[in-house]
Amino acid sequence: MVSKSFILTIFLVVAVQADVFDQLTQETRKIINESLIPGAEIRQCTCEEQSECVKEMKDQAMGCVDTCWSKFNAISKKPDELRKCFSDKDDMLATLLDCFEHNADSCLAKHEDKKIQPVDIDKMFTLGVERINKTSSKMTKTLSNSIKKIVDTIGEFGLCVKDCFIAKNKPDGFCFDKKQCQPLIADKKTRKSLKTCTKKIDFKKEAGELCECTVKAGLNELSQYCPMLKLIGQRGGRKG
């Protein structure tokens, strides 16, 4: 699942380092492999089961975004306006999620007793947040304290969303646990789908507009990066 917190984290790190997508997609294989449960098997979900669980998990994640958004009070006097910057891009997020779900070849058209190696979903989300924070921390070592504060706040927000999301599923297990199935998360296909889908929505072009919006919403420290993001978006458009 790709949540709004993930998109938010990626964008604001992109604002200080444009090649973040390449670095994060390289980490995907490690995260998946480290999350696999050795010697275990589980039934592969049908596409209907997968869609039901993805919808439930997206709804849970969005609720956690609401719960955790107050973290941004530390860096913006206009957190509601900052939220709107990303809410206005909900169609972009929906496009990304739908594209990823339909390109990952992770489910079966009909019910079969096909076994796959399961992943520890809790561990996978935890590792994902840790890797994002680790990557952003490395990228910001030479940047100003004000930018570091933004990145640190994003990290706190991402951790809050992750903890909230996992807590919602602790009592009865994740949706996939209850259905006793999981999607097939093939590392190469997953990374390829992520790259394909991020290119499809031209995220780097969107990032230029988002950058300007976040500056107006109080993240003035990002203003120096908006022209760079616009330039990256224009280059991407010419290549596409």
Residue frames as a rotation matrix with the C-alpha (Angstrom) as fourth column:
MET 1
0.573 0.820 0.000 0.00
0.820 -0.573 0.000 0.00
0.000 0.000 -1.000 0.00
VAL 2
-0.619 -0.697 0.362 1.15
0.686 -0.704 -0.182 3.46
0.381 0.136 0.914 -0.82
SER 3
0.230 0.745 -0.626 -0.32
0.948 -0.318 -0.030 6.06
-0.221 -0.587 -0.779 1.53
LYS 4
0.811 0.123 0.572 -0.62
0.295 -0.930 -0.218 9.83
0.506 0.345 -0.791 1.39
SER 5
0.830 -0.558 -0.020 2.06
-0.217 -0.355 0.910 10.02
-0.514 -0.751 -0.415 4.05
PHE 6
0.137 -0.784 0.606 4.42
0.688 0.516 0.511 8.23
-0.713 0.346 0.610 1.67
ILE 7
0.331 0.050 0.942 3.65
0.866 -0.412 -0.283 10.68
0.374 0.910 -0.179 -1.14
LEU 8
0.976 0.048 0.212 4.07
-0.039 -0.920 0.390 13.63
0.214 -0.389 -0.896 1.23
THR 9
0.583 -0.809 0.073 7.38
0.055 0.129 0.990 12.30
-0.811 -0.573 0.120 2.48
ILE 10
0.069 -0.560 0.826 8.69
0.922 0.352 0.162 11.67
-0.382 0.750 0.540 -1.01
PHE 11
0.605 0.217 0.766 7.70
0.625 -0.726 -0.287 15.10
0.494 0.652 -0.575 -2.30
LEU 12
0.971 -0.182 0.154 9.26
-0.237 -0.815 0.529 17.06
0.029 -0.551 -0.834 0.53
VAL 13
0.318 -0.910 0.266 12.47
0.188 0.336 0.923 15.06
-0.929 -0.244 0.278 0.28
VAL 14
0.257 -0.157 0.953 12.41
0.965 0.092 -0.245 15.52
-0.050 0.983 0.175 -3.50
ALA 15
0.951 0.191 0.241 12.45
0.211 -0.976 -0.058 19.23
0.224 0.106 -0.969 -2.78
VAL 16
0.626 -0.777 0.064 15.97
-0.618 -0.443 0.649 18.88
-0.476 -0.446 -0.758 -1.44
GLN 17
-0.545 -0.799 0.254 17.24
-0.430 0.527 0.733 15.97
-0.720 0.290 -0.631 -3.52
ALA 18
0.023 0.684 -0.729 15.77
-0.970 -0.160 -0.181 15.27
-0.240 0.712 0.660 -6.97
ASP 19
-0.342 -0.205 -0.917 16.92
-0.624 0.780 0.058 11.66
0.703 0.592 -0.395 -7.38
VAL 20
-0.490 0.152 0.858 15.07
-0.811 0.280 -0.513 10.35
-0.319 -0.948 -0.015 -4.31
PHE 21
0.613 0.782 -0.115 12.85
-0.765 0.550 -0.336 8.07
-0.199 0.294 0.935 -6.41
ASP 22
0.364 -0.555 -0.748 15.83
-0.436 0.608 -0.663 6.15
0.823 0.568 -0.021 -7.76
GLN 23
-0.666 -0.688 0.289 17.29
-0.552 0.193 -0.811 5.72
0.502 -0.700 -0.508 -4.30
LEU 24
-0.271 0.636 0.723 14.02
-0.843 0.206 -0.497 4.59
-0.465 -0.744 0.480 -2.75
THR 25
0.720 0.544 -0.431 13.15
-0.690 0.631 -0.355 2.12
0.078 0.553 0.830 -5.49
GLN 26
-0.079 -0.835 -0.545 16.57
-0.456 0.517 -0.725 0.56
0.887 0.191 -0.421 -5.01
GLU 27
-0.765 -0.190 0.615 15.63
-0.642 0.167 -0.748 -0.06
0.040 -0.967 -0.250 -1.38
THR 28
0.208 0.978 -0.022 12.37
-0.975 0.209 0.077 -1.81
0.080 0.005 0.997 -2.30
ARG 29
0.292 -0.151 -0.944 14.00
-0.268 0.935 -0.233 -5.19
0.918 0.321 0.233 -2.91
LYS 30
-0.753 -0.648 -0.111 15.76
-0.048 0.223 -0.974 -5.11
0.656 -0.728 -0.199 0.46
ILE 31
-0.564 0.611 0.556 12.56
-0.820 -0.331 -0.468 -4.19
-0.102 -0.719 0.687 2.29
ILE 32
0.458 0.776 -0.433 10.58
-0.826 0.552 0.115 -7.00
0.328 0.305 0.894 0.64
ASN 33
0.086 -0.512 -0.855 13.28
-0.082 0.851 -0.518 -9.62
0.993 0.115 0.031 1.17
GLU 34
-0.870 -0.469 0.154 13.79
-0.153 -0.040 -0.987 -8.64
0.469 -0.882 -0.037 4.81
SER 35
-0.382 0.819 0.429 10.03
-0.911 -0.256 -0.323 -8.84
-0.154 -0.514 0.844 5.41
LEU 36
0.070 0.390 -0.918 9.56
-0.577 0.766 0.281 -12.36
0.814 0.511 0.278 4.01
ILE 37
0.384 0.139 0.913 8.65
-0.877 0.364 0.313 -15.00
-0.288 -0.921 0.262 6.60
PRO 38
-0.540 -0.729 -0.420 11.09
-0.825 0.557 0.094 -17.93
0.166 0.397 -0.903 6.20
GLY 39
-0.999 0.014 -0.044 9.54
0.018 0.996 -0.090 -21.35
0.042 -0.091 -0.995 5.57
ALA 40
-0.427 0.901 -0.074 5.96
0.031 -0.067 -0.997 -20.04
-0.904 -0.428 0.001 5.63
GLU 41
-0.899 0.255 0.356 3.24
0.388 0.085 0.918 -20.27
0.204 0.963 -0.175 2.98
ILE 42
-0.419 0.838 -0.348 -0.06
0.008 -0.380 -0.925 -18.49
-0.908 -0.391 0.152 2.42
ARG 43
0.080 0.544 0.836 -2.71
0.900 0.320 -0.294 -18.51
-0.427 0.776 -0.464 -0.28
GLN 44
-0.933 -0.351 0.076 -2.39
0.341 -0.799 0.495 -15.85
-0.113 0.488 0.865 -2.98
CYS 45
-0.359 0.836 -0.414 -5.35
0.044 -0.428 -0.903 -13.46
-0.932 -0.343 0.117 -2.92
THR 46
0.024 0.474 0.880 -7.87
0.996 0.062 -0.060 -13.06
-0.083 0.878 -0.471 -5.69
CYS 47
-0.739 -0.304 0.601 -8.05
0.450 -0.887 0.104 -9.60
0.502 0.347 0.792 -7.22
GLU 48
0.258 0.903 0.343 -11.42
0.098 -0.377 0.921 -9.05
0.961 -0.204 -0.186 -5.53
GLU 49
0.681 -0.068 -0.730 -9.94
0.723 0.226 0.653 -9.88
0.120 -0.972 0.203 -2.12
GLN 50
-0.394 -0.916 -0.070 -6.94
0.919 -0.394 -0.016 -7.67
-0.013 -0.070 0.997 -2.79
SER 51
-0.469 0.271 0.841 -9.11
0.252 -0.871 0.421 -4.72
0.846 0.410 0.340 -3.83
GLU 52
0.638 0.764 -0.099 -11.23
0.263 -0.095 0.960 -5.02
0.724 -0.638 -0.261 -0.69
CYS 53
0.488 -0.520 -0.701 -8.16
0.857 0.134 0.498 -5.07
-0.165 -0.844 0.511 1.55
VAL 54
-0.577 -0.715 0.394 -6.38
0.783 -0.622 0.019 -2.26
0.231 0.319 0.919 -0.28
LYS 55
-0.043 0.655 0.755 -9.49
0.137 -0.744 0.654 -0.07
0.990 0.132 -0.058 0.08
GLU 56
0.831 0.376 -0.409 -9.75
0.412 0.076 0.908 -0.84
0.373 -0.923 -0.092 3.79
MET 57
0.138 -0.881 -0.453 -6.06
0.958 0.002 0.288 -0.12
-0.253 -0.474 0.844 4.36
LYS 58
-0.557 -0.271 0.785 -6.21
0.571 -0.811 0.125 3.14
0.603 0.518 0.607 2.36
ASP 59
0.407 0.799 0.443 -9.16
0.096 -0.519 0.849 4.30
0.908 -0.304 -0.288 4.47
GLN 60
0.759 -0.194 -0.621 -7.26
0.651 0.206 0.731 3.43
-0.014 -0.959 0.283 7.65
ALA 61
-0.286 -0.957 0.047 -4.17
0.957 -0.283 0.057 5.27
-0.041 0.061 0.997 6.45
MET 62
-0.314 0.233 0.921 -6.16
0.329 -0.883 0.335 8.38
0.891 0.408 0.200 5.56
GLY 63
0.789 0.612 -0.063 -7.66
0.223 -0.189 0.956 8.37
0.573 -0.768 -0.286 9.05
CYS 64
0.438 -0.723 -0.534 -4.16
0.854 0.147 0.500 8.23
-0.283 -0.674 0.682 10.47
VAL 65
-0.463 -0.535 0.707 -3.10
0.738 -0.674 -0.026 11.16
0.490 0.510 0.707 8.30
ASP 66
0.332 0.677 0.657 -5.89
0.055 -0.709 0.703 13.17
0.942 -0.197 -0.272 9.96
THR 67
0.900 0.042 -0.435 -4.72
0.417 0.212 0.884 12.03
0.130 -0.976 0.173 13.39
CYS 68
0.240 -0.943 -0.229 -1.06
0.883 0.114 0.456 12.86
-0.404 -0.312 0.860 12.79
TRP 69
0.315 -0.129 0.940 -1.26
0.738 -0.590 -0.329 16.05
0.597 0.797 -0.091 10.74
SER 70
0.992 0.106 0.074 -0.79
0.034 -0.763 0.645 18.21
0.125 -0.638 -0.760 13.83
LYS 71
0.372 -0.927 -0.043 2.91
0.782 0.289 0.552 17.23
-0.499 -0.239 0.833 13.69
PHE 72
-0.119 -0.422 0.899 3.26
0.904 -0.420 -0.078 19.93
0.410 0.803 0.432 11.03
ASN 73
0.912 0.404 0.065 2.35
0.322 -0.807 0.495 22.64
0.252 -0.430 -0.867 13.53
ALA 74
0.493 -0.802 -0.337 6.05
0.507 -0.050 0.860 22.55
-0.707 -0.595 0.382 14.40
ILE 75
-0.561 -0.792 0.241 7.09
0.626 -0.215 0.750 23.87
-0.542 0.571 0.616 10.98
SER 76
-0.697 0.374 0.612 4.08
0.404 -0.501 0.765 25.75
0.593 0.781 0.198 9.64
LYS 77
-0.876 0.451 -0.173 1.74
-0.114 -0.542 -0.833 28.35
-0.469 -0.709 0.526 11.09
LYS 78
-0.088 0.848 -0.522 -0.75
-0.969 -0.195 -0.153 27.31
-0.231 0.493 0.839 8.40
PRO 79
-0.790 -0.309 0.530 -1.02
-0.272 0.951 0.148 23.50
-0.550 -0.027 -0.835 8.75
ASP 80
0.145 0.922 0.359 -4.53
0.214 0.325 -0.921 23.46
-0.966 0.211 -0.150 7.28
GLU 81
0.660 0.022 -0.751 -3.32
-0.644 -0.500 -0.580 25.27
-0.388 0.866 -0.316 4.16
LEU 82
-0.466 -0.878 -0.110 -0.40
-0.852 0.412 0.324 22.85
-0.239 0.245 -0.940 3.95
ARG 83
-0.483 0.383 0.788 -2.83
0.080 0.915 -0.395 19.96
-0.872 -0.128 -0.472 4.13
LYS 84
0.583 0.786 -0.204 -4.89
-0.089 -0.187 -0.978 21.48
-0.807 0.589 -0.039 1.31
CYS 85
-0.003 -0.672 -0.740 -1.81
-0.942 -0.247 0.228 21.56
-0.337 0.698 -0.632 -0.92
PHE 86
-0.913 -0.400 0.077 -1.84
-0.369 0.893 0.258 17.77
-0.172 0.208 -0.963 -0.87
SER 87
-0.270 0.902 0.337 -5.61
0.224 0.399 -0.889 17.30
-0.937 -0.164 -0.310 -0.69
ASP 88
0.396 0.388 -0.832 -5.82
-0.624 -0.551 -0.554 19.18
-0.674 0.738 0.024 -3.98
LYS 89
-0.329 -0.602 -0.727 -3.64
-0.931 0.336 0.143 16.44
0.158 0.724 -0.671 -5.46
ASP 90
-0.123 0.344 0.931 -5.86
-0.544 0.761 -0.354 13.55
-0.830 -0.550 0.093 -4.33
ASP 91
0.868 0.450 -0.210 -6.58
-0.400 0.383 -0.833 12.65
-0.294 0.807 0.512 -7.95
MET 92
0.216 -0.888 -0.405 -2.85
-0.810 0.069 -0.582 12.27
0.545 0.454 -0.705 -8.52
LEU 93
-0.548 -0.394 0.738 -2.58
-0.792 0.529 -0.306 9.96
-0.270 -0.752 -0.602 -5.52
ALA 94
0.343 0.770 0.538 -5.57
-0.430 0.638 -0.639 7.90
-0.835 -0.012 0.550 -6.67
THR 95
0.791 -0.110 -0.601 -3.99
-0.582 0.165 -0.796 7.54
0.187 0.980 0.066 -10.11
LEU 96
-0.250 -0.968 -0.005 -0.74
-0.876 0.228 -0.424 6.35
0.412 -0.102 -0.905 -8.58
LEU 97
-0.436 0.123 0.891 -2.45
-0.650 0.642 -0.406 3.82
-0.622 -0.757 -0.200 -6.30
ASP 98
0.643 0.752 0.147 -4.70
-0.394 0.489 -0.778 2.45
-0.657 0.442 0.611 -9.05
CYS 99
0.559 -0.523 -0.643 -1.82
-0.720 0.077 -0.690 2.21
0.411 0.849 -0.334 -11.49
PHE 100
-0.479 -0.819 0.317 0.36
-0.865 0.378 -0.331 0.39
0.151 -0.433 -0.889 -8.98
GLU 101
-0.152 0.502 0.851 -2.39
-0.547 0.675 -0.496 -2.05
-0.823 -0.541 0.172 -8.00
HIS 102
0.799 0.600 0.035 -3.19
-0.275 0.417 -0.866 -2.93
-0.534 0.683 0.498 -11.61
ASN 103
0.605 -0.635 -0.481 0.40
-0.632 -0.015 -0.775 -3.20
0.485 0.773 -0.410 -12.83
ALA 104
-0.136 -0.729 0.671 1.93
-0.980 0.196 0.014 -5.27
-0.142 -0.656 -0.742 -10.05
ASP 105
0.057 0.235 -0.970 0.33
-0.523 0.835 0.172 -8.58
0.850 0.498 0.171 -11.20
SER 106
-0.751 -0.464 0.469 -0.06
-0.595 0.168 -0.786 -9.46
0.286 -0.870 -0.402 -7.56
CYS 107
-0.296 0.750 0.592 -3.46
-0.632 0.311 -0.710 -11.21
-0.716 -0.584 0.382 -7.52
LEU 108
-0.929 0.049 0.367 -5.39
0.247 0.821 0.514 -14.06
-0.276 0.568 -0.775 -9.16
ALA 109
-0.718 0.692 -0.078 -8.47
-0.512 -0.449 0.733 -13.65
0.472 0.566 0.676 -11.35
LYS 110
0.451 0.873 -0.185 -10.26
-0.490 0.416 0.766 -16.49
0.746 -0.255 0.615 -9.52
HIS 111
0.493 -0.198 0.847 -9.84
-0.834 0.170 0.525 -18.41
-0.248 -0.965 -0.081 -6.28
GLU 112
0.519 -0.423 -0.743 -7.03
-0.150 0.810 -0.566 -20.96
0.842 0.406 0.357 -6.43
ASP 113
0.969 -0.245 -0.011 -5.04
0.073 0.245 0.967 -22.73
-0.234 -0.938 0.255 -3.76
LYS 114
0.479 -0.841 0.251 -1.80
0.399 -0.045 -0.916 -21.22
0.782 0.539 0.314 -5.04
LYS 115
0.760 -0.241 -0.603 0.74
0.602 -0.086 0.794 -20.81
-0.243 -0.967 0.080 -2.27
ILE 116
0.436 -0.662 0.610 3.23
0.135 -0.622 -0.771 -17.95
0.890 0.418 -0.182 -1.98
GLN 117
-0.353 -0.603 -0.715 5.77
0.870 0.070 -0.488 -16.89
0.344 -0.794 0.500 0.63
PRO 118
0.688 0.722 0.070 4.11
0.636 -0.647 0.421 -14.31
0.349 -0.245 -0.904 2.89
VAL 119
-0.400 -0.744 0.535 5.57
0.237 -0.647 -0.724 -11.09
0.885 -0.163 0.435 4.18
ASP 120
-0.262 0.244 -0.934 5.35
0.949 -0.111 -0.295 -9.74
-0.175 -0.963 -0.202 7.71
ILE 121
0.287 0.475 0.832 3.15
0.709 -0.689 0.148 -6.72
0.644 0.548 -0.535 6.93
ASP 122
0.961 0.031 -0.276 3.93
0.239 -0.597 0.766 -4.99
-0.141 -0.802 -0.581 10.22
LYS 123
0.180 -0.981 -0.069 7.66
0.513 0.034 0.858 -5.41
-0.839 -0.189 0.510 9.63
MET 124
-0.166 -0.223 0.961 7.39
0.983 -0.115 0.143 -4.24
0.078 0.968 0.238 6.01
PHE 125
0.686 0.476 0.551 5.77
0.440 -0.874 0.207 -0.93
0.580 0.101 -0.809 6.97
THR 126
0.861 -0.413 -0.296 8.24
0.155 -0.342 0.927 -0.42
-0.484 -0.844 -0.231 9.82
LEU 127
-0.075 -0.935 0.346 11.21
0.736 0.182 0.652 -1.03
-0.673 0.304 0.674 7.52
GLY 128
0.132 0.199 0.971 9.71
0.915 -0.401 -0.042 1.26
0.381 0.894 -0.235 4.88
VAL 129
0.952 0.244 0.187 9.46
0.146 -0.893 0.425 4.19
0.270 -0.377 -0.886 7.28
GLU 130
0.592 -0.794 -0.139 12.94
0.227 -0.001 0.974 3.50
-0.773 -0.608 0.180 8.65
ARG 131
-0.135 -0.675 0.725 14.47
0.920 0.186 0.344 3.44
-0.367 0.714 0.596 5.16
ILE 132
0.463 0.372 0.804 12.73
0.669 -0.742 -0.042 6.66
0.581 0.557 -0.593 4.11
ASN 133
0.997 -0.079 -0.024 13.98
-0.038 -0.698 0.715 8.42
-0.073 -0.711 -0.699 7.23
LYS 134
0.329 -0.934 0.142 17.48
0.443 0.285 0.850 7.01
-0.834 -0.217 0.507 6.81
THR 135
-0.035 -0.290 0.956 17.61
0.998 -0.060 0.018 8.09
0.052 0.955 0.292 3.16
SER 136
0.694 0.370 0.618 16.33
0.390 -0.914 0.110 11.60
0.605 0.165 -0.779 3.89
SER 137
0.887 -0.408 -0.214 18.77
0.080 -0.322 0.943 11.95
-0.454 -0.854 -0.254 6.80
LYS 138
0.019 -0.917 0.397 21.72
0.773 0.265 0.576 11.14
-0.634 0.297 0.714 4.55
MET 139
0.077 0.083 0.994 20.53
0.919 -0.392 -0.039 13.60
0.386 0.916 -0.106 1.92
THR 140
0.773 0.403 0.490 20.18
0.237 -0.899 0.368 16.50
0.589 -0.168 -0.791 4.33
LYS 141
0.431 -0.665 -0.609 23.54
0.885 0.180 0.429 16.30
-0.176 -0.724 0.667 6.14
THR 142
-0.631 -0.764 0.134 24.90
0.772 -0.601 0.206 19.31
-0.077 0.233 0.969 4.24
LEU 143
-0.113 0.688 0.717 21.68
0.522 -0.573 0.632 21.33
0.845 0.445 -0.295 4.32
SER 144
-0.557 -0.078 0.827 20.61
-0.428 -0.826 -0.366 24.14
0.711 -0.558 0.427 6.63
ASN 145
-0.986 0.168 -0.012 19.09
0.084 0.425 -0.901 23.48
-0.146 -0.890 -0.433 10.04
SER 146
-0.362 0.907 -0.214 15.74
-0.719 -0.418 -0.555 24.86
-0.593 -0.047 0.804 8.88
ILE 147
0.006 0.311 -0.950 15.55
-0.864 0.481 0.152 22.26
0.504 0.820 0.272 6.08
LYS 148
-0.796 -0.352 -0.492 16.65
-0.076 0.865 -0.495 19.53
0.600 -0.357 -0.716 8.48
LYS 149
-0.812 0.549 0.201 13.82
-0.302 -0.099 -0.948 20.53
-0.500 -0.830 0.246 10.80
ILE 150
0.037 0.830 -0.556 11.33
-0.990 -0.047 -0.136 20.09
-0.139 0.556 0.820 7.95
VAL 151
-0.157 -0.177 -0.972 12.73
-0.535 0.842 -0.067 16.66
0.830 0.509 -0.227 7.10
ASP 152
-0.974 -0.215 -0.067 12.75
-0.049 0.493 -0.869 15.63
0.220 -0.843 -0.491 10.77
THR 153
-0.484 0.867 0.116 9.12
-0.646 -0.265 -0.716 16.67
-0.590 -0.422 0.689 11.11
ILE 154
0.138 0.478 -0.867 8.21
-0.925 0.375 0.059 14.63
0.354 0.794 0.494 8.03
GLY 155
-0.591 -0.459 -0.663 9.93
-0.215 0.882 -0.419 11.67
0.777 -0.106 -0.620 9.66
GLU 156
-0.939 0.288 0.189 7.93
-0.174 0.075 -0.982 12.13
-0.297 -0.955 -0.021 12.86
PHE 157
-0.091 0.942 -0.324 4.74
-0.924 -0.201 -0.325 12.39
-0.371 0.269 0.889 10.81
GLY 158
-0.026 0.022 -0.999 5.54
-0.717 0.697 0.034 9.22
0.697 0.717 -0.003 8.87
LEU 159
-0.880 -0.347 -0.323 6.30
-0.018 0.705 -0.709 7.33
0.474 -0.619 -0.626 12.07
CYS 160
-0.696 0.694 0.185 3.07
-0.477 -0.255 -0.841 8.57
-0.536 -0.674 0.509 13.62
VAL 161
0.124 0.753 -0.646 1.04
-0.992 0.112 -0.059 7.40
0.028 0.648 0.761 10.61
LYS 162
-0.323 -0.338 -0.884 2.77
-0.413 0.891 -0.190 4.02
0.852 0.304 -0.427 10.65
ASP 163
-0.996 -0.088 -0.017 2.19
-0.018 0.385 -0.923 3.49
0.088 -0.919 -0.385 14.37
CYS 164
-0.407 0.913 -0.018 -1.44
-0.720 -0.334 -0.608 4.61
-0.561 -0.235 0.794 14.08
PHE 165
0.085 0.414 -0.906 -2.04
-0.924 0.374 0.084 2.33
0.374 0.830 0.415 11.09
ILE 166
-0.581 -0.382 -0.719 -0.52
-0.144 0.918 -0.371 -0.72
0.801 -0.112 -0.588 12.78
ALA 167
-0.946 0.247 0.208 -2.42
-0.215 -0.001 -0.977 -0.01
-0.241 -0.969 0.054 16.01
LYS 168
-0.130 0.956 -0.264 -5.71
-0.962 -0.186 -0.200 -0.06
-0.241 0.228 0.944 14.10
ASN 169
0.316 0.210 -0.925 -4.91
-0.665 0.745 -0.058 -3.57
0.677 0.633 0.375 12.91
LYS 170
-0.688 -0.691 0.224 -3.47
-0.622 0.402 -0.672 -5.00
0.374 -0.601 -0.706 16.13
PRO 171
-0.223 0.609 0.761 -6.69
-0.823 0.300 -0.481 -6.37
-0.522 -0.734 0.435 17.70
ASP 172
0.603 0.622 0.500 -7.88
-0.235 0.737 -0.634 -8.59
-0.763 0.265 0.590 14.82
GLY 173
-0.244 -0.750 0.615 -4.98
0.553 0.413 0.724 -8.49
-0.797 0.516 0.314 12.36
PHE 174
-0.721 -0.074 -0.689 -4.72
-0.456 -0.698 0.552 -6.88
-0.522 0.712 0.470 8.94
CYS 175
0.311 0.881 -0.358 -7.45
-0.843 0.082 -0.532 -7.39
-0.439 0.467 0.768 6.35
PHE 176
0.072 -0.358 -0.931 -5.20
-0.768 0.576 -0.281 -9.88
0.637 0.735 -0.234 4.56
ASP 177
-0.899 -0.373 0.229 -4.74
-0.424 0.614 -0.665 -11.83
0.108 -0.695 -0.711 7.80
LYS 178
-0.309 0.873 0.376 -8.49
-0.534 0.168 -0.828 -12.16
-0.787 -0.457 0.415 8.19
LYS 179
0.611 0.514 -0.603 -8.88
-0.778 0.245 -0.579 -13.35
-0.150 0.822 0.549 4.60
GLN 180
0.392 -0.573 0.720 -5.90
-0.068 0.763 0.643 -15.69
-0.917 -0.301 0.260 5.09
CYS 181
0.555 -0.294 0.778 -4.27
0.831 0.237 -0.504 -14.58
-0.036 0.926 0.376 1.85
GLN 182
0.141 -0.532 -0.835 -1.74
0.111 -0.830 0.547 -12.05
-0.984 -0.170 -0.058 0.58
PRO 183
0.926 0.027 -0.376 -0.85
-0.356 -0.270 -0.895 -10.44
-0.126 0.963 -0.240 -2.75
LEU 184
0.540 -0.808 0.237 2.25
0.829 0.559 0.017 -11.73
-0.146 0.187 0.971 -4.48
ILE 185
0.882 -0.315 -0.351 4.86
-0.277 -0.948 0.155 -9.02
-0.382 -0.039 -0.924 -3.95
ALA 186
0.570 -0.707 0.419 7.52
0.819 0.529 -0.222 -9.80
-0.065 0.470 0.880 -6.54
ASP 187
0.175 -0.522 -0.835 10.39
0.465 -0.704 0.538 -7.41
-0.868 -0.482 0.120 -5.97
LYS 188
-0.818 -0.530 0.223 11.32
0.428 -0.303 0.852 -6.81
-0.384 0.792 0.475 -9.61
LYS 189
-0.307 0.796 0.522 7.70
0.794 -0.088 0.601 -6.34
0.524 0.599 -0.605 -10.66
THR 190
0.525 0.505 -0.685 7.00
0.825 -0.499 0.265 -4.06
-0.208 -0.704 -0.679 -7.71
ARG 191
-0.193 -0.695 -0.692 9.96
0.365 -0.706 0.607 -1.81
-0.911 -0.135 0.391 -8.42
LYS 192
-0.873 -0.099 0.477 9.13
0.487 -0.136 0.863 -1.72
-0.020 0.986 0.167 -12.12
SER 193
0.054 0.984 0.168 5.50
0.906 -0.119 0.406 -0.85
0.420 0.130 -0.898 -11.38
LEU 194
0.402 0.046 -0.914 6.51
0.677 -0.687 0.264 1.93
-0.616 -0.725 -0.307 -8.99
LYS 195
-0.626 -0.706 -0.331 8.80
0.244 -0.581 0.777 3.48
-0.741 0.405 0.536 -11.59
THR 196
-0.721 0.409 0.560 6.21
0.637 0.070 0.768 3.08
0.275 0.910 -0.311 -14.35
CYS 197
0.261 0.953 -0.153 3.42
0.929 -0.205 0.307 4.63
0.262 -0.222 -0.939 -12.30
THR 198
0.189 -0.246 -0.951 5.42
0.532 -0.788 0.310 7.56
-0.825 -0.565 -0.018 -10.95
LYS 199
-0.869 -0.494 -0.018 6.41
0.223 -0.424 0.878 8.39
-0.442 0.759 0.478 -14.53
LYS 200
-0.458 0.774 0.438 2.82
0.825 0.187 0.533 8.03
0.330 0.605 -0.724 -15.70
ILE 201
0.589 0.730 -0.345 1.60
0.808 -0.546 0.224 10.76
-0.025 -0.411 -0.911 -13.36
ASP 202
0.095 -0.644 0.759 4.64
0.478 -0.640 -0.602 12.95
0.873 0.420 0.247 -14.05
PHE 203
0.620 0.195 -0.760 5.26
0.781 -0.066 0.621 13.46
0.071 -0.979 -0.193 -10.35
LYS 204
-0.374 -0.867 -0.330 8.29
0.868 -0.452 0.205 15.67
-0.326 -0.210 0.922 -10.87
LYS 205
-0.630 0.248 0.736 6.17
0.337 -0.767 0.546 18.14
0.700 0.592 0.400 -12.83
GLU 206
0.485 0.871 -0.083 3.51
0.388 -0.129 0.913 18.11
0.784 -0.475 -0.400 -10.12
ALA 207
0.190 -0.479 -0.857 6.23
0.981 0.073 0.177 18.66
-0.022 -0.875 0.484 -7.51
GLY 208
-0.769 -0.486 0.415 6.95
0.535 -0.845 0.001 22.14
0.350 0.223 0.910 -8.86
GLU 209
-0.119 0.831 0.543 3.36
-0.127 -0.556 0.822 23.23
0.985 0.029 0.172 -8.23
LEU 210
0.655 0.357 -0.666 3.29
0.526 0.418 0.741 21.53
0.543 -0.835 0.086 -4.85
CYS 211
-0.311 -0.865 -0.394 6.50
0.937 -0.210 -0.280 23.25
0.160 -0.456 0.876 -3.86
GLU 212
-0.757 0.051 0.652 5.04
0.060 -0.987 0.148 26.69
0.651 0.151 0.744 -4.51
CYS 213
0.309 0.950 0.051 1.89
-0.086 -0.026 0.996 25.76
0.947 -0.312 0.074 -2.62
THR 214
0.476 -0.170 -0.863 3.82
0.812 0.462 0.357 24.57
0.337 -0.871 0.358 0.44
VAL 215
-0.689 -0.719 0.089 5.86
0.654 -0.670 -0.351 27.78
0.312 -0.183 0.932 0.46
LYS 216
-0.427 0.627 0.651 2.62
-0.292 -0.777 0.558 29.80
0.856 0.049 0.515 0.57
ALA 217
0.626 0.700 -0.344 1.47
0.036 0.415 0.909 27.50
0.779 -0.582 0.234 3.39
GLY 218
0.905 -0.210 0.369 4.44
-0.424 -0.396 0.814 28.45
-0.025 -0.894 -0.448 5.53
LEU 219
0.600 -0.744 0.294 7.39
0.554 0.651 0.519 26.31
-0.577 -0.148 0.803 4.43
ASN 220
0.912 -0.187 -0.366 9.36
-0.335 -0.854 -0.398 29.32
-0.238 0.485 -0.842 3.24
GLU 221
0.068 -0.971 0.230 12.65
-0.511 0.164 0.844 27.41
-0.857 -0.174 -0.485 3.45
LEU 222
-0.005 -0.022 1.000 11.64
0.570 0.822 0.021 25.38
-0.822 0.570 0.008 0.38
SER 223
0.777 0.438 -0.451 11.31
-0.049 -0.673 -0.738 28.44
-0.627 0.596 -0.502 -1.87
GLN 224
0.008 -0.873 -0.487 14.87
-0.807 -0.293 0.512 28.09
-0.590 0.389 -0.707 -3.14
TYR 225
-0.718 -0.315 0.621 14.08
-0.035 0.907 0.421 24.61
-0.696 0.280 -0.662 -4.47
CYS 226
0.293 0.950 0.111 10.88
0.116 0.080 -0.990 25.41
-0.949 0.303 -0.087 -6.41
PRO 227
0.448 -0.156 -0.880 12.68
-0.832 -0.433 -0.347 26.68
-0.327 0.888 -0.324 -9.55
MET 228
-0.666 -0.746 0.000 14.81
-0.713 0.637 0.294 23.51
-0.220 0.196 -0.956 -9.56
LEU 229
-0.501 0.551 0.668 11.74
0.174 0.820 -0.546 21.29
-0.848 -0.157 -0.506 -9.31
LYS 230
0.564 0.708 -0.425 10.03
-0.252 -0.343 -0.905 23.17
-0.787 0.617 -0.015 -12.13
LEU 231
0.032 -0.667 -0.745 13.11
-0.990 -0.123 0.067 22.70
-0.136 0.735 -0.664 -14.29
ILE 232
-0.834 -0.311 0.457 13.20
-0.321 0.945 0.058 18.97
-0.450 -0.098 -0.888 -13.50
GLY 233
-0.011 0.935 0.354 9.53
0.183 0.350 -0.919 18.73
-0.983 0.054 -0.175 -14.45
GLN 234
0.583 0.180 -0.792 10.14
-0.642 -0.495 -0.585 20.47
-0.497 0.850 -0.173 -17.77
ARG 235
-0.469 -0.824 -0.318 13.02
-0.876 0.390 0.284 18.12
-0.110 0.412 -0.905 -18.55
GLY 236
-0.684 0.273 0.676 10.83
0.011 0.931 -0.365 15.16
-0.729 -0.243 -0.640 -17.72
GLY 237
0.394 0.906 -0.153 8.13
-0.090 -0.128 -0.988 16.46
-0.914 0.403 0.031 -20.03
ARG 238
0.293 -0.356 -0.888 10.55
-0.937 -0.293 -0.191 16.80
-0.192 0.887 -0.419 -22.92
LYS 239
-0.769 -0.628 0.115 11.88
-0.607 0.775 0.176 13.27
-0.200 0.066 -0.978 -22.34
GLY 240
-0.381 0.711 0.592 8.40
0.102 0.668 -0.737 11.81
-0.919 -0.220 -0.327 -22.14
